[in-house]
Amino acid sequence: MTASANPSPRVLTKRESRLIREADAFAAARHAGQVRAGDGAPFIEHPREVARSVAKRRARGALIAACLLHDVVEKTETSLAEVASAFGPEIARLVASVTEDPTIGDYGERKADLRRRVAAGGREPAMLLAADRVSKLPELGPDTPPERLEHERQCLAVLKQLIPRDPLIEQLRAGLASAQPPAAAES
């Protein structure tokens, strides 16, 4: 029997399943009333999409929970201390690895810091960031600011180093290629 290109999600323990349900409920409550910029859907659908994508890669329950929680610090009044109190230091560390530092005012520097922290964190933060970036591909278009496209390209470069054979890398590469203005895609 050969390995499937898309292995089925691993069977989660009861504890992991409970943790994921609790993270989903926490994130849904914190993101209540928020909508996604691209399509106006409830914002919680973005973290859920990220979590589903990572779950397909046989991720641990802690990483799936972190995917659900990954935007609560940036997009709500929730602190990392609250995440740690509710879900423990491991999940808080994963959330922190993909949370921008609001004290860094310059966009490029803030995004570079985020990429450095993901790179330092290893495979799991990379999986989370890759799923996040793929989930946000529909937001990219001809009017996307060049600095955002550059950030996305730099994310791809970092992620290729950390998870080179993950199918998310090809999805991100293809999505970025189609999002670039014609002149940039030709060069």
Sequence and secondary structure as in RCSB ss.txt:
>XXXX:A:sequence
MTASANPSPRVLTKRESRLIREADAFAAARHAGQVRAGDGAPFIEHPREVARSVAKRRARGALIAACLLHDVVEK
TETSLAEVASAFGPEIARLVASVTEDPTIGDYGERKADLRRRVAAGGREPAMLLAADRVSKLPELGPDTPPERLE
HERQCLAVLKQLIPRDPLIEQLRAGLASAQPPAAAES
>XXXX:A:secstr
    SS       HHHHHHHHHHHHHHHHHTTT B TTT  BTTHHHHHHHHHHHTTT  HHHHHHHHHTTHHHH
SS  HHHHHHHH HHHHHHHHHTS  TT  SHHHHHHHHHHHHHHH HHHHHHHHHHHHHTGGG  TTS HHHHH
HHHHHHHHHHHHSTT HHHHHHHHHHHHHS HHHHH 
